[in-house]
Amino acid sequence: MKITDYSRVTLSLLGLLLGLVPGATAQRTQIKGFVDASAYYRNGKVSFGLGEQDLFITSEITERLSFLGETVFKFSLTSPTDFDISVERIILKYNYVGNHSVLLGKHHTPINYWNDTYHHGRVFFPTIDRPLLFAQGIIPLHTTGVSLQGQNLGRLRFGYDAMVGNGIGSGDVVDNNPFKSATLAVHVKPTDGMRLGASLYHDAISKGSTMHNHSGGVRPVVLNRISQDIVTGSVFYTDSVFSRKFELLAESSMVNSRSDSLGTQRAVATYVYAGLRLTEKIIPYVRLDDIRFTSNREVYFLSNNTQSFVGGLRYELSYLAVLKLEYQHTKSPLHSASDKVTFQVAVGF
């Protein structure tokens, strides 16, 4: 081979590596961040606080294979540095045909609209915090496993998620529970501004498993096998996809928890959110939360009937910079009624 031939081969290889010749496609990776800070008044004093700092990464590895990663840095009393790192999502998605994909990794459990739509960037939340059904652990936020997904199918833009994964009594790396959780969620979008959804979640927690709640703490070891089913319905409506002058979101989850010793216990958690855009930047809103338990013999949750009213004002400086001022009144039998006023600044970068 002549020297010129070696030169051509070398230049061709360099061109492939640097993406200078046809056939070499650059991997498209995006890294975004979200953070929020707040000041709130409660019990006669003003406090300042930091929210979550969210690192959000997406990457198109090939035309069909993509990656999504979400890592949160948040305050924790148990950490020696006062902050913990939490891997919220790691998903490899393979689009095997049309609008159908298979996903592997740690997911947001696709039980309801809120958990399936909003990640940890508070700038996109319609209110300052999540509804109370998340704070009280009614919804299993994450599932590590595999799922099949379809989106925008047919005239009704039908969508589905079918997932099998590690259950509530297990972790992200290993399943210490012989039972697997199963989730089936479906939705339709009959018009541009409407989404109707329903889901069924089933899991079983074996005796001796450690129950993890969904806000980071650890519950005691399970004394008896618990079987749990969660049925959820959701409605989202907006009068305009672009301007969103009016928004309505309502969701309700019914949880049946069964054990051999105490039978079946039921909890119903509901919230309704409504917002009205007065100007391009100003949106007043309200949210009502209601959580009810059928008895005081709950086998999984803390039986604490709770109601809450939230009224707030959202000011959108831009798509990635939002100010919120919010009043919340909460009452429950285990705690005295409380009032809280919060001001939040949330940004994306």
FIFIVO-102620 format. One line per 5 residues: number of its first residue (from 1); their letters; for each residue x negated, y negated, z negated of N, C-alpha, C. Coordinates in steps of 0.2 Angstrom, whole numbers, plus 5000, padded with zeros to 4 digits. Layout:
N
NUM = A = X Y Z X Y Z X Y Z; ...
This chain:
349
1 = MKITD = 4996 5006 5000 5000 5000 5000 4996 4994 5000; 4997 4989 5004 4994 4983 5005 4995 4978 4999; 4990 4973 4998 4991 4969 4992 4997 4965 4993; 4999 4963 4999 5005 4959 5000 5011 4963 4998; 5011 4970 4999 5017 4974 4997 5017 4974 4989
6 = YSRVT = 5012 4974 4986 5012 4974 4978 5015 4967 4976; 5013 4962 4980 5016 4956 4978 5023 4955 4979; 5026 4958 4984 5033 4958 4986 5036 4962 4980; 5034 4968 4978 5037 4972 4973 5037 4968 4966; 5031 4965 4965 5031 4961 4958 5036 4955 4958
11 = LSLLG = 5036 4952 4964 5041 4946 4964 5048 4948 4964; 5049 4954 4967 5056 4957 4966 5058 4959 4959; 5053 4962 4956 5055 4964 4949 5056 4957 4944; 5051 4952 4945 5052 4946 4941 5059 4943 4943; 5061 4943 4949 5067 4940 4951 5073 4943 4948
16 = LLLGL = 5073 4950 4947 5078 4954 4944 5078 4952 4937; 5072 4952 4934 5072 4950 4926 5075 4943 4925; 5073 4938 4929 5075 4931 4928 5081 4929 4931; 5085 4934 4935 5091 4933 4938 5091 4928 4944; 5085 4929 4948 5084 4924 4953 5086 4927 4960
21 = VPGAT = 5088 4934 4960 5090 4937 4966 5097 4940 4965; 5101 4941 4970 5107 4944 4970 5107 4951 4967; 5112 4953 4963 5112 4959 4959 5110 4959 4952; 5106 4953 4950 5105 4953 4943 5110 4948 4940; 5114 4950 4935 5119 4946 4932 5117 4944 4925
26 = AQRTQ = 5117 4938 4923 5115 4936 4917 5120 4938 4912; 5119 4940 4906 5123 4942 4900 5126 4935 4897; 5132 4934 4897 5135 4928 4895 5137 4929 4887; 5133 4925 4883 5134 4926 4876 5136 4919 4873; 5141 4918 4869 5143 4912 4866 5143 4913 4858
31 = IKGFV = 5140 4908 4855 5140 4908 4848 5143 4901 4845; 5148 4902 4841 5152 4897 4839 5152 4897 4831; 5153 4891 4828 5154 4891 4821 5160 4887 4818; 5162 4889 4812 5168 4885 4809 5167 4885 4802; 5169 4879 4799 5168 4878 4792 5173 4873 4790
36 = DASAY = 5174 4873 4783 5179 4869 4780 5177 4867 4773; 5179 4861 4771 5178 4858 4764 5184 4855 4762; 5185 4855 4755 5192 4853 4753 5191 4849 4746; 5196 4845 4744 5197 4842 4738 5204 4844 4735; 5205 4846 4729 5211 4847 4727 5213 4845 4720
41 = YRNGK = 5219 4844 4718 5221 4841 4712 5226 4846 4709; 5224 4849 4703 5228 4854 4699 5227 4854 4692; 5232 4854 4688 5231 4854 4681 5227 4848 4678; 5229 4842 4681 5226 4836 4678 5219 4834 4680; 5216 4838 4685 5209 4837 4687 5208 4838 4694
46 = VSFGL = 5203 4834 4697 5202 4834 4704 5195 4839 4705; 5195 4843 4709 5190 4847 4711 5188 4847 4718; 5181 4848 4720 5179 4849 4727 5177 4856 4728; 5177 4858 4734 5175 4865 4735 5174 4866 4743; 5170 4871 4744 5168 4873 4751 5172 4879 4752
51 = GEQDL = 5174 4879 4759 5178 4885 4761 5173 4890 4764; 5175 4894 4769 5171 4899 4772 5167 4896 4778; 5161 4898 4779 5157 4896 4785 5157 4902 4790; 5160 4902 4795 5161 4907 4800 5157 4907 4806; 5153 4912 4807 5149 4913 4813 5152 4918 4818
56 = FITSE = 5154 4915 4824 5158 4919 4828 5155 4920 4835; 5153 4926 4837 5149 4928 4843 5153 4932 4847; 5153 4930 4854 5156 4934 4859 5151 4935 4865; 5151 4941 4868 5146 4942 4873 5149 4947 4878; 5149 4945 4885 5151 4949 4890 5144 4953 4893
61 = ITERL = 5144 4959 4890 5138 4963 4892 5138 4966 4899; 5144 4968 4901 5145 4970 4908 5152 4967 4910; 5154 4969 4916 5160 4967 4918 5166 4970 4914; 5165 4976 4911 5170 4979 4908 5168 4980 4900; 5162 4979 4898 5160 4980 4891 5159 4973 4888
66 = SFLGE = 5162 4972 4882 5161 4966 4879 5160 4967 4871; 5157 4962 4868 5156 4962 4861 5159 4956 4857; 5162 4957 4851 5164 4952 4847 5161 4953 4840; 5158 4948 4837 5156 4948 4830 5158 4942 4826; 5160 4943 4820 5162 4938 4816 5159 4939 4809
71 = TVFKF = 5155 4935 4806 5152 4935 4800 5154 4929 4796; 5156 4930 4789 5158 4924 4785 5153 4923 4779; 5151 4917 4778 5147 4916 4772 5152 4912 4767; 5153 4915 4761 5158 4912 4757 5156 4912 4749; 5159 4908 4745 5158 4908 4738 5160 4914 4735
76 = SLTSP = 5156 4916 4730 5157 4922 4726 5154 4921 4719; 5158 4923 4714 5156 4922 4707 5151 4927 4705; 5151 4933 4709 5147 4939 4707 5140 4939 4710; 5139 4934 4715 5133 4933 4719 5128 4929 4715; 5121 4931 4715 5116 4927 4711 5115 4920 4714
81 = TDFDI = 5117 4920 4721 5116 4913 4724 5123 4910 4725; 5128 4913 4722 5135 4910 4722 5138 4911 4729; 5135 4914 4734 5138 4915 4740 5137 4922 4743; 5142 4925 4746 5141 4931 4749 5141 4931 4756; 5139 4936 4760 5139 4937 4767 5144 4943 4768
86 = SVERI = 5149 4942 4772 5154 4947 4773 5155 4947 4781; 5154 4954 4783 5155 4955 4790 5162 4957 4791; 5166 4952 4795 5173 4953 4795 5175 4957 4801; 5171 4956 4807 5173 4960 4813 5167 4962 4817; 5166 4968 4819 5161 4970 4824 5165 4974 4829
91 = ILKYN = 5166 4972 4835 5170 4976 4840 5166 4977 4847; 5166 4983 4849 5164 4984 4856 5170 4986 4860; 5172 4982 4865 5178 4983 4869 5176 4985 4876; 5179 4990 4878 5178 4993 4885 5185 4993 4889; 5185 4989 4894 5191 4988 4898 5191 4994 4904
96 = YVGNH = 5194 4999 4902 5194 5005 4907 5198 5005 4913; 5204 5001 4913 5208 5000 4919 5213 4995 4918; 5213 4990 4923 5218 4985 4922 5218 4981 4916; 5224 4980 4913 5224 4977 4906 5224 4981 4900; 5221 4987 4901 5220 4992 4896 5213 4993 4894
101 = SVLLG = 5212 4993 4887 5205 4993 4884 5205 4998 4878; 5199 5001 4877 5198 5004 4871 5193 5000 4867; 5194 5000 4860 5190 4996 4856 5187 5000 4850; 5181 4999 4848 5178 5003 4843 5174 4998 4838; 5175 4999 4832 5172 4995 4827 5176 4993 4821
106 = KHHTP = 5175 4987 4818 5179 4984 4812 5183 4979 4815; 5190 4980 4815 5195 4976 4818 5199 4972 4812; 5202 4967 4814 5208 4964 4811 5214 4969 4812; 5216 4972 4807 5222 4976 4808 5228 4973 4811; 5230 4975 4817 5235 4972 4821 5242 4973 4818
111 = INYWN = 5243 4971 4812 5250 4972 4809 5254 4967 4811; 5252 4961 4810 5257 4955 4811 5254 4950 4815; 5257 4945 4817 5255 4939 4822 5249 4935 4819; 5250 4934 4812 5245 4929 4809 5238 4933 4809; 5238 4939 4807 5231 4943 4807 5229 4945 4813
116 = DTYHH = 5233 4945 4818 5231 4947 4825 5229 4941 4829; 5231 4935 4827 5229 4929 4831 5224 4924 4828; 5224 4923 4821 5220 4918 4818 5214 4922 4815; 5208 4920 4817 5202 4923 4813 5200 4918 4807; 5194 4918 4805 5192 4914 4799 5191 4907 4800
121 = GRVFF = 5191 4904 4806 5191 4897 4807 5197 4893 4805; 5196 4890 4799 5202 4886 4796 5205 4881 4801; 5201 4879 4806 5203 4873 4810 5209 4875 4814; 5210 4882 4815 5215 4884 4819 5221 4886 4815; 5221 4886 4809 5226 4888 4804 5232 4882 4805
126 = PTIDR = 5238 4884 4805 5243 4879 4805 5244 4876 4798; 5242 4880 4793 5242 4877 4786 5235 4878 4783; 5234 4875 4777 5227 4876 4774 5225 4883 4773; 5229 4887 4770 5227 4894 4768 5232 4899 4771; 5230 4905 4771 5235 4910 4774 5241 4911 4769
131 = PLLFA = 5246 4914 4772 5252 4915 4768 5250 4919 4762; 5255 4920 4757 5253 4923 4751 5253 4931 4752; 5256 4933 4757 5256 4941 4757 5249 4943 4759; 5244 4939 4761 5237 4940 4762 5234 4940 4755; 5235 4934 4752 5232 4933 4745 5233 4939 4740
136 = QGIIP = 5239 4942 4740 5241 4947 4736 5240 4954 4738; 5236 4954 4744 5234 4961 4746 5240 4965 4750; 5245 4962 4751 5251 4966 4754 5249 4969 4761; 5245 4965 4765 5243 4967 4772 5235 4969 4771; 5234 4975 4774 5227 4978 4774 5223 4974 4780
141 = LHTTG = 5219 4969 4778 5216 4964 4783 5212 4968 4789; 5208 4973 4787 5203 4976 4791 5204 4983 4792; 5202 4986 4798 5202 4993 4799 5196 4994 4803; 5192 4999 4800 5186 5001 4804 5188 5008 4808; 5188 5008 4814 5190 5014 4818 5190 5012 4826
146 = VSLQG = 5195 5016 4829 5195 5015 4836 5202 5014 4838; 5203 5010 4843 5210 5008 4845 5211 5008 4853; 5217 5009 4855 5219 5008 4862 5223 5001 4863; 5222 4997 4867 5225 4991 4868 5227 4989 4875; 5233 4987 4876 5236 4984 4882 5239 4977 4881
151 = QNLGR = 5238 4973 4886 5240 4966 4886 5244 4964 4892; 5249 4960 4892 5252 4957 4897 5254 4962 4903; 5258 4967 4901 5260 4972 4905 5268 4971 4907; 5269 4971 4914 5276 4970 4916 5278 4963 4916; 5285 4962 4917 5288 4956 4917 5289 4953 4910
156 = LRFGY = 5290 4957 4905 5290 4955 4898 5284 4954 4895; 5278 4955 4899 5271 4954 4896 5271 4958 4890; 5272 4964 4890 5272 4969 4885 5265 4970 4883; 5264 4971 4876 5257 4972 4873 5258 4978 4868; 5252 4982 4867 5252 4987 4862 5245 4988 4859
161 = DAMVG = 5245 4990 4853 5239 4992 4849 5240 4998 4846; 5236 5004 4847 5237 5010 4844 5230 5011 4841; 5230 5012 4834 5223 5012 4830 5223 5018 4825; 5217 5021 4825 5216 5026 4820 5209 5024 4817; 5209 5024 4810 5203 5022 4807 5202 5024 4799
166 = NGIGS = 5197 5021 4796 5196 5022 4789 5202 5019 4785; 5204 5022 4780 5210 5020 4776 5208 5015 4771; 5213 5013 4767 5212 5008 4762 5207 5010 4756; 5208 5017 4755 5203 5020 4750 5196 5021 4753; 5193 5018 4757 5187 5019 4760 5183 5013 4762
171 = GDVVD = 5177 5013 4765 5173 5007 4766 5172 5007 4774; 5168 5002 4776 5166 5001 4783 5162 5006 4786; 5157 5009 4782 5152 5013 4784 5154 5021 4784; 5157 5023 4778 5159 5030 4777 5166 5030 4774; 5170 5035 4776 5177 5036 4774 5176 5041 4768
176 = NNPFK = 5177 5039 4762 5177 5043 4756 5184 5046 4755; 5189 5046 4760 5196 5048 4759 5197 5053 4765; 5200 5059 4764 5201 5063 4769 5206 5061 4774; 5210 5056 4772 5216 5054 4776 5214 5048 4781; 5216 5047 4787 5215 5042 4791 5221 5037 4791
181 = SATLA = 5220 5031 4792 5225 5026 4793 5227 5026 4800; 5234 5025 4802 5236 5024 4809 5241 5018 4809; 5239 5014 4815 5243 5008 4816 5246 5008 4823; 5252 5007 4824 5255 5006 4830 5259 4999 4830; 5257 4995 4835 5260 4988 4835 5262 4987 4842
186 = VHVKP = 5267 4984 4843 5270 4982 4850 5273 4975 4850; 5272 4971 4856 5275 4965 4856 5277 4963 4863; 5282 4959 4864 5284 4956 4871 5284 4949 4871; 5282 4946 4877 5283 4938 4877 5288 4937 4883; 5294 4937 4881 5299 4936 4886 5299 4929 4890
191 = TDGMR = 5296 4924 4886 5295 4917 4889 5288 4915 4887; 5286 4909 4890 5280 4907 4889 5279 4905 4881; 5284 4903 4878 5283 4900 4871 5286 4905 4866; 5287 4911 4868 5290 4916 4863 5286 4922 4863; 5285 4925 4857 5282 4932 4856 5286 4935 4850
196 = LGASL = 5288 4941 4852 5292 4945 4847 5288 4952 4846; 5287 4953 4839 5282 4959 4838 5285 4963 4832; 5283 4970 4832 5284 4975 4827 5278 4979 4826; 5278 4982 4820 5272 4987 4819 5274 4991 4814; 5270 4997 4814 5270 5002 4808 5263 5004 4806
201 = YHDAI = 5262 5004 4800 5255 5006 4797 5257 5011 4792; 5253 5017 4793 5253 5022 4788 5246 5024 4786; 5246 5026 4779 5240 5028 4776 5241 5032 4770; 5236 5036 4768 5237 5039 4762 5230 5039 4758; 5231 5038 4752 5225 5037 4747 5224 5043 4743
206 = SKGST = 5219 5046 4743 5218 5053 4739 5216 5051 4732; 5218 5056 4728 5216 5055 4721 5209 5055 4720; 5207 5050 4716 5200 5049 4714 5197 5043 4719; 5200 5041 4724 5198 5035 4728 5198 5029 4724; 5193 5024 4726 5193 5018 4723 5197 5013 4727
211 = MHNHS = 5202 5010 4725 5206 5005 4729 5203 4999 4729; 5202 4996 4735 5199 4990 4736 5205 4985 4738; 5206 4980 4734 5211 4975 4737 5208 4971 4742; 5212 4966 4745 5210 4963 4751 5208 4956 4750; 5205 4954 4744 5202 4948 4743 5195 4948 4740
216 = GGVRP = 5193 4955 4740 5186 4956 4739 5185 4959 4732; 5190 4960 4728 5189 4963 4721 5190 4971 4722; 5189 4974 4716 5190 4981 4716 5195 4984 4711; 5199 4988 4713 5204 4990 4709 5202 4997 4706; 5206 4999 4701 5204 5006 4697 5204 5012 4702
221 = VVLNR = 5201 5017 4700 5202 5023 4703 5209 5026 4704; 5211 5028 4709 5218 5031 4710 5219 5037 4706; 5224 5037 4702 5225 5043 4698 5229 5049 4701; 5233 5047 4706 5237 5051 4710 5237 5049 4717; 5238 5054 4721 5239 5053 4728 5244 5048 4730
226 = ISQDI = 5243 5043 4734 5247 5038 4736 5248 5038 4744; 5254 5038 4746 5256 5037 4753 5259 5031 4754; 5257 5027 4759 5259 5020 4760 5261 5019 4768; 5267 5016 4769 5270 5014 4775 5272 5007 4775; 5269 5003 4780 5271 4996 4781 5274 4995 4787
231 = VTGSV = 5280 4992 4787 5284 4990 4793 5285 4983 4793; 5283 4980 4799 5282 4972 4800 5286 4970 4806; 5289 4965 4805 5292 4961 4811 5290 4954 4811; 5289 4951 4817 5287 4944 4818 5290 4941 4824; 5291 4934 4823 5294 4930 4828 5290 4924 4829
236 = FYTDS = 5287 4922 4834 5284 4916 4836 5287 4912 4841; 5289 4906 4840 5292 4902 4845 5289 4895 4846; 5288 4892 4852 5286 4885 4852 5290 4883 4859; 5292 4876 4859 5296 4874 4864 5291 4872 4870; 5285 4872 4869 5280 4871 4875 5273 4873 4874
241 = VFSRK = 5271 4878 4878 5264 4881 4877 5259 4875 4877; 5260 4870 4880 5254 4865 4881 5255 4860 4875; 5261 4857 4874 5261 4851 4869 5263 4854 4862; 5266 4860 4862 5269 4863 4856 5272 4858 4851; 5277 4854 4854 5280 4849 4850 5283 4852 4843
246 = FELLA = 5286 4858 4844 5289 4862 4839 5287 4869 4838; 5285 4871 4832 5283 4878 4831 5287 4881 4826; 5288 4888 4827 5291 4892 4822 5288 4899 4821; 5286 4901 4815 5283 4907 4815 5286 4910 4808; 5289 4916 4809 5292 4920 4804 5290 4927 4804
251 = ESSMV = 5288 4930 4798 5286 4937 4798 5288 4940 4791; 5289 4946 4791 5291 4950 4785 5289 4957 4786; 5286 4959 4780 5283 4966 4779 5286 4970 4774; 5288 4976 4775 5291 4980 4769 5286 4986 4768; 5284 4986 4762 5279 4991 4760 5282 4997 4756
256 = NSRSD = 5282 5003 4758 5284 5009 4754 5278 5012 4751; 5277 5013 4745 5271 5016 4742 5274 5022 4738; 5272 5028 4739 5275 5034 4736 5269 5038 4732; 5271 5040 4726 5266 5044 4722 5270 5050 4719; 5267 5056 4718 5271 5061 4715 5273 5060 4708
261 = SLGTQ = 5270 5055 4704 5272 5054 4697 5278 5049 4697; 5278 5044 4701 5282 5038 4701 5287 5037 4706; 5287 5042 4711 5291 5041 4717 5290 5036 4722; 5295 5033 4725 5293 5028 4730 5295 5021 4727; 5290 5016 4728 5291 5009 4726 5291 5005 4732
266 = RAVAT = 5295 5000 4732 5295 4995 4738 5293 4988 4736; 5290 4985 4741 5289 4978 4741 5290 4975 4747; 5293 4969 4747 5295 4965 4753 5292 4958 4753; 5288 4957 4758 5284 4950 4758 5286 4947 4765; 5288 4940 4764 5291 4936 4770 5288 4929 4769
271 = YVYAG = 5287 4926 4775 5285 4919 4775 5288 4916 4782; 5290 4910 4781 5292 4906 4787 5289 4899 4787; 5286 4898 4793 5282 4892 4794 5286 4888 4800; 5286 4881 4799 5289 4877 4804 5285 4870 4805; 5283 4868 4811 5280 4862 4811 5282 4858 4817
276 = LRLTE = 5282 4851 4816 5285 4847 4821 5280 4841 4823; 5278 4841 4830 5273 4836 4832 5276 4830 4833; 5275 4825 4829 5278 4818 4829 5274 4814 4835; 5268 4814 4835 5264 4811 4840 5259 4816 4842; 5254 4814 4847 5249 4818 4849 5245 4821 4844
281 = KIIPY = 5244 4818 4838 5239 4820 4833 5242 4822 4826; 5248 4820 4825 5251 4821 4818 5257 4826 4819; 5256 4831 4814 5261 4837 4814 5263 4838 4806; 5269 4836 4804 5271 4838 4797 5274 4845 4798; 5273 4849 4792 5275 4856 4792 5277 4858 4785
286 = VRLDD = 5281 4864 4785 5283 4867 4779 5282 4874 4780; 5281 4878 4774 5280 4885 4774 5283 4888 4768; 5287 4893 4768 5291 4896 4762 5288 4903 4762; 5286 4905 4756 5283 4912 4755 5288 4915 4749; 5289 4922 4750 5293 4926 4746 5290 4933 4745
291 = IRFTS = 5288 4935 4739 5286 4942 4738 5290 4945 4733; 5293 4951 4734 5297 4954 4729 5296 4961 4729; 5296 4964 4722 5295 4971 4721 5301 4974 4718; 5303 4980 4720 5309 4983 4718 5309 4985 4710; 5303 4986 4708 5302 4989 4701 5296 4986 4698
296 = NREVY = 5295 4987 4691 5289 4986 4688 5284 4992 4687; 5286 4997 4691 5282 5003 4691 5277 5004 4697; 5275 4998 4700 5271 4999 4706 5265 5003 4705; 5264 5007 4710 5258 5012 4710 5252 5009 4714; 5253 5004 4717 5247 5001 4721 5246 4993 4719
301 = FLSNN = 5251 4990 4720 5251 4982 4719 5252 4980 4712; 5250 4974 4710 5252 4971 4704 5259 4968 4705; 5264 4971 4701 5271 4969 4702 5272 4962 4699; 5272 4957 4704 5273 4950 4702 5277 4946 4707; 5283 4946 4707 5288 4943 4711 5285 4935 4712
306 = TQSFV = 5284 4933 4718 5281 4926 4718 5285 4922 4724; 5286 4916 4723 5289 4912 4728 5285 4905 4728; 5284 4903 4734 5280 4897 4735 5283 4892 4740; 5282 4886 4739 5284 4881 4744 5278 4877 4746; 5277 4876 4753 5271 4872 4755 5274 4867 4760
311 = GGLRY = 5272 4860 4758 5274 4855 4763 5267 4851 4764; 5266 4850 4771 5260 4847 4772 5260 4842 4779; 5254 4839 4780 5253 4835 4786 5247 4836 4789; 5247 4838 4795 5241 4840 4799 5239 4834 4804; 5233 4832 4804 5231 4827 4808 5225 4829 4813
316 = ELSYL = 5226 4830 4819 5221 4833 4824 5217 4828 4827; 5211 4827 4824 5206 4822 4827 5204 4824 4834; 5203 4831 4835 5202 4834 4841 5204 4841 4841; 5203 4845 4846 5204 4852 4846 5200 4856 4840; 5194 4853 4839 5189 4856 4834 5188 4852 4828
321 = AVLKL = 5193 4848 4826 5192 4844 4820 5199 4842 4818; 5201 4845 4812 5207 4844 4809 5207 4842 4802; 5211 4837 4800 5212 4835 4793 5219 4838 4791; 5220 4840 4785 5226 4843 4782 5227 4840 4775; 5233 4838 4773 5235 4836 4767 5241 4840 4765
326 = EYQHT = 5241 4843 4759 5246 4848 4758 5248 4849 4750; 5254 4849 4749 5257 4851 4742 5260 4858 4742; 5258 4861 4737 5261 4868 4736 5263 4869 4729; 5269 4872 4728 5273 4874 4722 5274 4881 4722; 5271 4884 4717 5271 4892 4716 5274 4894 4709
331 = KSPLH = 5278 4899 4709 5281 4901 4703 5281 4909 4703; 5280 4912 4698 5280 4919 4697 5281 4921 4689; 5284 4927 4688 5285 4928 4681 5279 4929 4677; 5273 4931 4680 5267 4933 4676 5263 4926 4675; 5265 4921 4679 5261 4915 4678 5266 4909 4678
336 = SASDK = 5264 4904 4674 5269 4898 4674 5268 4894 4681; 5274 4891 4682 5274 4887 4689 5268 4882 4689; 5266 4882 4695 5260 4878 4696 5261 4873 4702; 5258 4867 4702 5258 4863 4708 5251 4861 4710; 5250 4860 4716 5243 4859 4719 5243 4855 4725
341 = VTFQV = 5239 4850 4725 5238 4845 4731 5231 4846 4733; 5231 4848 4740 5224 4849 4743 5223 4845 4749; 5217 4842 4750 5215 4839 4756 5209 4843 4759; 5210 4845 4765 5205 4849 4769 5202 4846 4775; 5196 4847 4776 5193 4845 4783 5190 4851 4786
346 = AVGF = 5193 4853 4792 5190 4859 4795 5188 4857 4802; 5182 4860 4804 5179 4859 4810 5176 4865 4813; 5175 4865 4820 5172 4870 4824 5166 4867 4827; 5161 4871 4828 5155 4868 4831 5151 4873 4835
